[in-house]
Amino acid sequence: MSGMELQQELITRKMEIPIIMVTGYGEVPLAVRALHAGAIDFVEKPFSDQLLLDRILQAIEEDKKTRAARAEYADVAGRFAQLSQREREISDLVVTGCPTR
């Protein structure tokens, strides 16, 4: 299985993990496809160990931020789901700038 096939399989299975594509063939179209499909980075061989470690740490930090944002969104969505119909109507009006009276 190629790296691109693995990336597609992870997407199909909804396994949202950061992907760093490593290749010995630095083809621009391949890099563009990988990045458009959600890869965090594209590293061409040969590379230094430190470069790869730096990119991994960067990917982990970005993933932490993404997961925190998703958790916050899920929390807000959960709270919103608990509102009564009237509370939702009022919330919609407040969001559009109407007073609560």
ZALOMAR-795776 format. One record per atom (N, C-alpha, C, CB): atom name; residue in one letter; x, y, z. Coordinates in pm, 1 decimal. Glycine has a CB too. Example, Ala and Ser with C-alpha at 12.3 -4.5 7.8 and 13.67 -1.06 7.14 Angstrom:
BEGIN
name / resn / X / Y / Z
N / A / 1319.0 / -569.0 / 780.0;
CA / A / 1230.0 / -450.0 / 780.0;
C / A / 1320.0 / -330.0 / 780.0;
CB / A / 1130.8 / -447.3 / 904.6;
N / S / 1285.0 / -225.0 / 708.0;
CA / S / 1367.0 / -106.0 / 714.0;
C / S / 1290.0 / 3.0 / 787.0;
CB / S / 1408.4 / -59.8 / 572.5;
//
This chain:
BEGIN
name / resn / X / Y / Z
N / M / 84.9 / -117.3 / 0.0;
CA / M / 0.0 / 0.0 / 0.0;
C / M / 89.8 / 124.2 / 0.0;
CB / M / -96.8 / -0.5 / 122.8;
N / S / 60.2 / 216.6 / -86.9;
CA / S / 138.7 / 340.3 / -92.1;
C / S / 96.0 / 434.7 / 20.7;
CB / S / 122.1 / 409.9 / -230.0;
N / G / 174.6 / 536.5 / 40.6;
CA / G / 140.0 / 635.7 / 142.4;
C / G / 8.8 / 705.2 / 112.0;
CB / G / 250.2 / 738.5 / 154.7;
N / M / -14.6 / 735.1 / -15.1;
CA / M / -140.0 / 798.8 / -54.7;
C / M / -258.8 / 705.8 / -31.2;
CB / M / -134.3 / 840.8 / -201.9;
N / E / -240.0 / 576.6 / -58.4;
CA / E / -346.9 / 479.1 / -33.7;
C / E / -374.5 / 466.7 / 116.1;
CB / E / -309.4 / 341.1 / -92.7;
N / L / -268.3 / 467.4 / 196.1;
CA / L / -285.4 / 462.2 / 341.5;
C / L / -359.1 / 585.7 / 390.7;
CB / L / -149.1 / 450.0 / 412.0;
N / Q / -321.8 / 701.6 / 340.9;
CA / Q / -389.1 / 824.9 / 379.8;
C / Q / -538.1 / 816.8 / 346.7;
CB / Q / -324.8 / 946.0 / 309.5;
N / Q / -570.7 / 768.4 / 228.7;
CA / Q / -711.1 / 756.7 / 189.0;
C / Q / -785.1 / 657.4 / 277.9;
CB / Q / -721.7 / 713.7 / 42.1;
N / E / -719.8 / 548.3 / 312.7;
CA / E / -782.4 / 448.2 / 401.2;
C / E / -810.2 / 507.9 / 539.1;
CB / E / -691.7 / 323.2 / 414.9;
N / L / -716.6 / 585.3 / 591.4;
CA / L / -737.3 / 650.6 / 720.8;
C / L / -854.5 / 747.9 / 714.3;
CB / L / -610.0 / 724.2 / 765.0;
N / I / -864.8 / 820.7 / 603.8;
CA / I / -976.8 / 914.0 / 585.3;
C / I / -1107.7 / 837.5 / 578.7;
CB / I / -957.8 / 998.5 / 457.2;
N / T / -1108.8 / 727.3 / 502.8;
CA / T / -1229.2 / 645.1 / 489.3;
C / T / -1274.8 / 592.2 / 624.7;
CB / T / -1203.9 / 528.5 / 393.1;
N / R / -1180.4 / 554.1 / 708.3;
CA / R / -1212.8 / 499.9 / 840.9;
C / R / -1234.7 / 609.9 / 945.6;
CB / R / -1101.2 / 406.8 / 887.4;
N / K / -1228.8 / 735.7 / 900.5;
CA / K / -1248.1 / 852.0 / 988.2;
C / K / -1149.8 / 853.7 / 1105.5;
CB / K / -1390.7 / 853.7 / 1041.5;
N / M / -1026.6 / 811.8 / 1076.6;
CA / M / -919.9 / 813.7 / 1176.9;
C / M / -842.8 / 944.6 / 1157.4;
CB / M / -824.2 / 686.9 / 1164.0;
N / E / -880.6 / 1042.7 / 1234.6;
CA / E / -824.6 / 1175.9 / 1217.9;
C / E / -696.4 / 1189.8 / 1299.8;
CB / E / -926.9 / 1283.2 / 1259.2;
N / I / -586.5 / 1155.9 / 1235.5;
CA / I / -455.4 / 1170.0 / 1298.1;
C / I / -367.7 / 1252.4 / 1204.6;
CB / I / -390.5 / 1030.0 / 1328.4;
N / P / -271.2 / 1323.9 / 1261.3;
CA / P / -183.5 / 1402.1 / 1173.8;
C / P / -96.2 / 1310.3 / 1088.2;
CB / P / -95.0 / 1497.0 / 1257.1;
N / I / -84.1 / 1346.2 / 961.4;
CA / I / -6.5 / 1265.9 / 867.3;
C / I / 107.8 / 1349.5 / 812.0;
CB / I / -95.9 / 1212.8 / 752.4;
N / I / 227.2 / 1294.8 / 819.9;
CA / I / 344.2 / 1354.7 / 756.3;
C / I / 385.5 / 1258.1 / 647.0;
CB / I / 462.4 / 1381.8 / 859.5;
N / M / 373.5 / 1301.7 / 523.7;
CA / M / 407.6 / 1216.5 / 410.5;
C / M / 559.3 / 1224.0 / 388.4;
CB / M / 329.0 / 1259.7 / 281.4;
N / V / 623.5 / 1107.4 / 386.0;
CA / V / 767.7 / 1098.5 / 362.7;
C / V / 787.2 / 1023.9 / 230.5;
CB / V / 842.4 / 1025.4 / 482.6;
N / T / 866.6 / 1082.4 / 141.1;
CA / T / 883.5 / 1020.8 / 9.9;
C / T / 1024.5 / 1038.7 / -42.5;
CB / T / 784.3 / 1078.9 / -88.7;
N / G / 1064.5 / 949.0 / -127.5;
CA / G / 1192.4 / 960.0 / -196.3;
C / G / 1176.5 / 1027.8 / -331.0;
CB / G / 1255.1 / 822.7 / -214.1;
N / Y / 1051.4 / 1052.5 / -366.4;
CA / Y / 1021.3 / 1114.9 / -495.0;
C / Y / 949.6 / 1246.1 / -468.5;
CB / Y / 935.1 / 1021.0 / -585.3;
N / G / 1022.4 / 1354.1 / -474.6;
CA / G / 966.3 / 1484.8 / -443.3;
C / G / 887.1 / 1543.5 / -557.5;
CB / G / 1074.9 / 1579.0 / -404.8;
N / E / 782.4 / 1476.6 / -597.5;
CA / E / 699.0 / 1524.7 / -706.9;
C / E / 597.1 / 1625.0 / -654.2;
CB / E / 628.0 / 1407.2 / -777.4;
N / V / 591.1 / 1740.4 / -716.5;
CA / V / 499.8 / 1845.9 / -672.5;
C / V / 353.5 / 1800.0 / -676.6;
CB / V / 517.8 / 1970.2 / -759.7;
N / P / 307.1 / 1734.3 / -782.9;
CA / P / 166.4 / 1691.2 / -784.2;
C / P / 132.3 / 1596.4 / -668.3;
CB / P / 134.7 / 1622.6 / -916.7;
N / L / 226.2 / 1507.9 / -634.6;
CA / L / 204.1 / 1416.2 / -522.9;
C / L / 194.2 / 1493.7 / -391.9;
CB / L / 317.2 / 1311.8 / -515.1;
N / A / 282.1 / 1590.0 / -372.5;
CA / A / 278.7 / 1671.8 / -251.2;
C / A / 147.5 / 1748.8 / -241.5;
CB / A / 397.5 / 1769.1 / -248.6;
N / V / 105.4 / 1805.0 / -352.3;
CA / V / -19.8 / 1880.6 / -353.4;
C / V / -137.5 / 1790.3 / -319.1;
CB / V / -41.9 / 1946.6 / -490.2;
N / R / -142.1 / 1671.6 / -378.4;
CA / R / -250.7 / 1576.6 / -347.8;
C / R / -252.0 / 1539.7 / -201.0;
CB / R / -237.1 / 1450.0 / -432.6;
N / A / -134.2 / 1510.0 / -145.7;
CA / A / -125.5 / 1470.0 / -4.7;
C / A / -171.4 / 1582.9 / 87.5;
CB / A / 18.5 / 1428.5 / 30.6;
N / L / -128.4 / 1703.9 / 59.8;
CA / L / -165.1 / 1817.9 / 144.1;
C / L / -313.1 / 1851.2 / 130.9;
CB / L / -80.6 / 1940.3 / 107.9;
N / H / -367.0 / 1844.2 / 10.0;
CA / H / -510.1 / 1869.1 / -8.6;
C / H / -594.0 / 1762.6 / 60.3;
CB / H / -544.5 / 1874.3 / -157.4;
N / A / -541.4 / 1641.7 / 71.2;
CA / A / -613.7 / 1533.5 / 137.9;
C / A / -601.0 / 1542.0 / 289.6;
CB / A / -562.6 / 1398.5 / 89.3;
N / G / -521.4 / 1638.0 / 339.1;
CA / G / -515.5 / 1658.1 / 483.3;
C / G / -382.6 / 1631.4 / 549.4;
CB / G / -614.3 / 1574.5 / 546.0;
N / A / -280.3 / 1595.0 / 472.7;
CA / A / -149.1 / 1573.4 / 534.2;
C / A / -99.8 / 1703.6 / 596.2;
CB / A / -46.7 / 1520.6 / 429.9;
N / I / -31.9 / 1693.6 / 709.1;
CA / I / 22.3 / 1810.6 / 778.1;
C / I / 145.9 / 1862.2 / 706.6;
CB / I / 55.7 / 1777.0 / 924.0;
N / D / 226.2 / 1768.7 / 655.1;
CA / D / 352.4 / 1807.9 / 593.8;
C / D / 394.8 / 1703.0 / 491.7;
CB / D / 462.1 / 1827.0 / 701.2;
N / F / 492.6 / 1739.9 / 412.9;
CA / F / 545.4 / 1652.7 / 308.9;
C / F / 697.0 / 1664.9 / 315.8;
CB / F / 489.7 / 1690.5 / 165.3;
N / V / 765.5 / 1556.7 / 349.9;
CA / V / 910.5 / 1558.9 / 367.5;
C / V / 974.5 / 1469.5 / 262.2;
CB / V / 950.4 / 1513.1 / 510.8;
N / E / 1075.3 / 1523.4 / 196.7;
CA / E / 1143.7 / 1449.8 / 90.7;
C / E / 1274.1 / 1390.1 / 144.4;
CB / E / 1172.0 / 1542.1 / -30.6;
N / K / 1299.4 / 1264.5 / 108.0;
CA / K / 1425.6 / 1199.9 / 143.5;
C / K / 1536.1 / 1254.9 / 55.4;
CB / K / 1415.8 / 1045.9 / 129.3;
N / P / 1656.4 / 1261.7 / 101.4;
CA / P / 1701.9 / 1237.1 / 238.9;
C / P / 1668.4 / 1357.8 / 327.1;
CB / P / 1855.3 / 1208.1 / 242.0;
N / F / 1648.7 / 1330.4 / 454.0;
CA / F / 1618.6 / 1436.1 / 549.7;
C / F / 1694.9 / 1406.1 / 677.8;
CB / F / 1464.6 / 1447.4 / 576.5;
N / S / 1714.1 / 1509.1 / 757.4;
CA / S / 1784.5 / 1488.3 / 884.2;
C / S / 1685.2 / 1437.7 / 988.8;
CB / S / 1853.4 / 1620.2 / 932.4;
N / D / 1736.8 / 1363.6 / 1084.2;
CA / D / 1652.4 / 1314.6 / 1193.6;
C / D / 1586.8 / 1431.5 / 1265.5;
CB / D / 1735.0 / 1230.1 / 1293.1;
N / Q / 1663.3 / 1539.2 / 1285.0;
CA / Q / 1610.9 / 1654.6 / 1357.6;
C / Q / 1494.7 / 1718.6 / 1282.3;
CB / Q / 1721.7 / 1757.8 / 1381.1;
N / L / 1504.7 / 1726.4 / 1150.6;
CA / L / 1395.6 / 1782.6 / 1070.7;
C / L / 1267.8 / 1702.2 / 1092.3;
CB / L / 1433.1 / 1784.7 / 920.8;
N / L / 1278.1 / 1571.1 / 1086.1;
CA / L / 1160.4 / 1487.3 / 1104.7;
C / L / 1104.9 / 1501.6 / 1246.0;
CB / L / 1194.0 / 1341.0 / 1075.7;
N / L / 1192.2 / 1504.2 / 1344.5;
CA / L / 1145.8 / 1522.9 / 1482.9;
C / L / 1075.4 / 1657.3 / 1500.1;
CB / L / 1264.0 / 1512.9 / 1580.8;
N / D / 1129.7 / 1761.6 / 1440.1;
CA / D / 1067.0 / 1894.0 / 1449.3;
C / D / 927.7 / 1892.3 / 1385.4;
CB / D / 1156.0 / 2001.0 / 1381.1;
N / R / 917.1 / 1827.6 / 1270.6;
CA / R / 787.7 / 1821.5 / 1201.4;
C / R / 686.8 / 1738.5 / 1281.5;
CB / R / 805.0 / 1761.8 / 1059.8;
N / I / 733.9 / 1632.0 / 1344.8;
CA / I / 645.4 / 1549.1 / 1428.2;
C / I / 594.6 / 1630.2 / 1547.5;
CB / I / 719.7 / 1421.4 / 1477.4;
N / L / 684.1 / 1701.4 / 1614.2;
CA / L / 642.4 / 1784.2 / 1728.3;
C / L / 542.7 / 1891.1 / 1684.9;
CB / L / 764.8 / 1850.4 / 1794.4;
N / Q / 566.4 / 1951.3 / 1569.3;
CA / Q / 474.6 / 2051.4 / 1516.0;
C / Q / 337.5 / 1988.3 / 1488.4;
CB / Q / 532.2 / 2114.6 / 1387.0;
N / A / 336.8 / 1869.6 / 1431.0;
CA / A / 211.5 / 1800.1 / 1400.7;
C / A / 135.9 / 1766.4 / 1529.1;
CB / A / 239.2 / 1671.9 / 1320.1;
N / I / 207.0 / 1725.3 / 1631.9;
CA / I / 143.5 / 1692.8 / 1759.7;
C / I / 80.2 / 1817.7 / 1820.1;
CB / I / 246.2 / 1631.5 / 1858.0;
N / E / 150.1 / 1929.8 / 1815.6;
CA / E / 95.9 / 2055.0 / 1869.4;
C / E / -28.6 / 2098.7 / 1792.3;
CB / E / 202.3 / 2166.0 / 1864.6;
N / E / -24.4 / 2091.0 / 1660.3;
CA / E / -140.8 / 2126.4 / 1579.1;
C / E / -257.8 / 2033.7 / 1610.1;
CB / E / -106.1 / 2120.3 / 1429.2;
N / D / -229.7 / 1904.8 / 1628.8;
CA / D / -334.5 / 1808.0 / 1659.4;
C / D / -397.0 / 1837.6 / 1795.3;
CB / D / -278.2 / 1665.2 / 1656.6;
N / K / -315.9 / 1876.2 / 1892.6;
CA / K / -369.4 / 1912.6 / 2024.9;
C / K / -467.5 / 2028.3 / 2013.2;
CB / K / -255.1 / 1950.1 / 2121.6;
N / K / -430.3 / 2130.3 / 1935.3;
CA / K / -517.1 / 2246.9 / 1917.2;
C / K / -646.1 / 2207.7 / 1846.5;
CB / K / -444.4 / 2356.5 / 1837.7;
N / T / -634.5 / 2124.8 / 1744.4;
CA / T / -752.7 / 2081.1 / 1670.0;
C / T / -846.4 / 2002.0 / 1759.0;
CB / T / -712.3 / 1997.0 / 1549.0;
N / R / -790.7 / 1910.6 / 1838.2;
CA / R / -874.7 / 1829.0 / 1926.4;
C / R / -940.2 / 1913.8 / 2035.6;
CB / R / -791.5 / 1717.0 / 1990.1;
N / A / -867.8 / 2012.6 / 2087.4;
CA / A / -924.9 / 2102.1 / 2188.3;
C / A / -1040.0 / 2182.6 / 2128.8;
CB / A / -816.8 / 2196.9 / 2244.5;
N / A / -1023.3 / 2230.9 / 2006.4;
CA / A / -1129.9 / 2307.8 / 1941.1;
C / A / -1252.4 / 2219.8 / 1916.0;
CB / A / -1079.4 / 2368.0 / 1807.9;
N / R / -1230.2 / 2095.9 / 1874.5;
CA / R / -1342.2 / 2003.7 / 1851.9;
C / R / -1415.3 / 1974.0 / 1982.3;
CB / R / -1292.2 / 1872.7 / 1788.5;
N / A / -1339.7 / 1955.0 / 2089.9;
CA / A / -1401.1 / 1927.1 / 2219.6;
C / A / -1484.1 / 2046.6 / 2266.5;
CB / A / -1293.0 / 1892.6 / 2324.2;
N / E / -1432.4 / 2166.2 / 2246.4;
CA / E / -1506.1 / 2286.9 / 2285.6;
C / E / -1634.2 / 2299.5 / 2203.0;
CB / E / -1417.8 / 2413.3 / 2267.8;
N / Y / -1623.8 / 2274.1 / 2073.1;
CA / Y / -1742.0 / 2279.4 / 1987.1;
C / Y / -1846.1 / 2176.5 / 2031.4;
CB / Y / -1702.6 / 2255.3 / 1840.3;
N / A / -1800.9 / 2055.0 / 2061.7;
CA / A / -1892.3 / 1948.9 / 2105.6;
C / A / -1959.8 / 1987.7 / 2236.9;
CB / A / -1816.7 / 1814.8 / 2121.9;
N / D / -1885.4 / 2052.7 / 2325.4;
CA / D / -1941.9 / 2097.6 / 2452.7;
C / D / -2051.7 / 2200.7 / 2429.0;
CB / D / -1832.0 / 2156.5 / 2543.1;
N / V / -2024.4 / 2298.7 / 2344.5;
CA / V / -2123.9 / 2402.3 / 2314.4;
C / V / -2245.2 / 2340.1 / 2245.6;
CB / V / -2062.4 / 2513.5 / 2225.2;
N / A / -2221.4 / 2250.0 / 2150.0;
CA / A / -2332.2 / 2184.2 / 2080.2;
C / A / -2417.1 / 2103.4 / 2177.9;
CB / A / -2278.8 / 2092.9 / 1968.2;
N / G / -2351.6 / 2038.5 / 2272.8;
CA / G / -2424.5 / 1961.7 / 2374.0;
C / G / -2510.6 / 2050.9 / 2461.7;
CB / G / -2327.4 / 1883.4 / 2460.4;
N / R / -2455.7 / 2164.7 / 2500.1;
CA / R / -2534.5 / 2259.2 / 2580.6;
C / R / -2651.9 / 2314.8 / 2501.1;
CB / R / -2445.9 / 2374.4 / 2630.2;
N / F / -2626.1 / 2346.5 / 2374.7;
CA / F / -2732.3 / 2399.9 / 2290.0;
C / F / -2843.9 / 2297.0 / 2272.9;
CB / F / -2676.2 / 2441.3 / 2152.9;
N / A / -2808.4 / 2171.4 / 2260.4;
CA / A / -2907.5 / 2064.7 / 2242.8;
C / A / -2998.4 / 2051.3 / 2365.0;
CB / A / -2837.3 / 1931.6 / 2215.5;
N / Q / -2952.6 / 2095.0 / 2480.8;
CA / Q / -3031.4 / 2084.6 / 2603.3;
C / Q / -3129.8 / 2200.1 / 2621.1;
CB / Q / -2939.4 / 2078.4 / 2722.3;
N / L / -3119.3 / 2302.4 / 2536.6;
CA / L / -3211.3 / 2415.4 / 2547.3;
C / L / -3352.1 / 2374.5 / 2505.4;
CB / L / -3162.5 / 2533.0 / 2461.5;
N / S / -3448.6 / 2439.9 / 2566.7;
CA / S / -3587.4 / 2417.4 / 2524.6;
C / S / -3608.3 / 2486.5 / 2389.8;
CB / S / -3689.7 / 2471.2 / 2632.1;
N / Q / -3721.6 / 2456.5 / 2326.7;
CA / Q / -3752.1 / 2518.8 / 2197.6;
C / Q / -3755.5 / 2670.9 / 2211.2;
CB / Q / -3886.8 / 2467.0 / 2142.7;
N / R / -3816.9 / 2721.6 / 2317.0;
CA / R / -3826.5 / 2866.4 / 2337.9;
C / R / -3688.3 / 2926.7 / 2362.9;
CB / R / -3920.4 / 2897.9 / 2456.1;
N / E / -3605.3 / 2857.6 / 2438.0;
CA / E / -3468.9 / 2907.2 / 2463.0;
C / E / -3388.8 / 2913.3 / 2332.6;
CB / E / -3396.2 / 2816.7 / 2566.0;
N / R / -3409.5 / 2817.4 / 2246.0;
CA / R / -3341.7 / 2819.7 / 2115.2;
C / R / -3389.0 / 2937.5 / 2031.2;
CB / R / -3366.3 / 2688.1 / 2039.3;
N / E / -3519.5 / 2962.2 / 2033.0;
CA / E / -3574.0 / 3075.2 / 1957.8;
C / E / -3511.8 / 3206.0 / 2007.0;
CB / E / -3728.3 / 3080.2 / 1970.9;
N / I / -3504.6 / 3221.7 / 2137.7;
CA / I / -3445.8 / 3342.0 / 2195.9;
C / I / -3297.8 / 3350.8 / 2161.2;
CB / I / -3465.1 / 3343.4 / 2348.5;
N / S / -3228.9 / 3239.6 / 2169.4;
CA / S / -3086.5 / 3235.6 / 2134.1;
C / S / -3064.8 / 3279.2 / 1990.0;
CB / S / -3029.7 / 3094.7 / 2155.3;
N / D / -3148.4 / 3231.3 / 1899.6;
CA / D / -3137.4 / 3270.7 / 1759.0;
C / D / -3155.4 / 3421.2 / 1742.1;
CB / D / -3240.7 / 3195.9 / 1674.6;
N / L / -3251.0 / 3477.0 / 1816.5;
CA / L / -3274.5 / 3621.5 / 1808.3;
C / L / -3156.2 / 3700.6 / 1863.9;
CB / L / -3402.4 / 3658.7 / 1884.1;
N / V / -3100.6 / 3654.1 / 1974.6;
CA / V / -2985.8 / 3722.2 / 2035.8;
C / V / -2866.5 / 3719.9 / 1941.2;
CB / V / -2948.4 / 3656.4 / 2170.6;
N / V / -2843.7 / 3608.1 / 1877.0;
CA / V / -2730.9 / 3595.3 / 1784.8;
C / V / -2745.1 / 3693.5 / 1668.2;
CB / V / -2720.5 / 3450.5 / 1732.0;
N / T / -2868.0 / 3718.1 / 1624.1;
CA / T / -2889.2 / 3811.8 / 1512.2;
C / T / -2889.0 / 3956.5 / 1558.6;
CB / T / -3021.1 / 3781.3 / 1441.6;
N / G / -2874.6 / 3980.0 / 1689.5;
CA / G / -2862.6 / 4117.2 / 1740.4;
C / G / -2988.5 / 4174.4 / 1801.5;
CB / G / -2819.5 / 4205.9 / 1631.5;
N / C / -3092.3 / 4094.7 / 1812.2;
CA / C / -3216.2 / 4144.1 / 1872.0;
C / C / -3205.2 / 4145.1 / 2023.8;
CB / C / -3335.8 / 4058.0 / 1827.7;
N / P / -3274.4 / 4236.9 / 2088.6;
CA / P / -3273.3 / 4237.3 / 2235.5;
C / P / -3350.4 / 4116.6 / 2289.8;
CB / P / -3334.4 / 4369.3 / 2290.1;
N / T / -3328.9 / 4083.0 / 2413.4;
CA / T / -3392.0 / 3964.0 / 2471.4;
C / T / -3532.4 / 3990.0 / 2521.0;
CB / T / -3308.7 / 3911.4 / 2584.4;
N / R / -3579.8 / 4110.9 / 2516.6;
CA / R / -3717.6 / 4140.8 / 2563.0;
C / R / -3821.7 / 4085.6 / 2471.2;
CB / R / -3738.5 / 4289.5 / 2576.7;
//
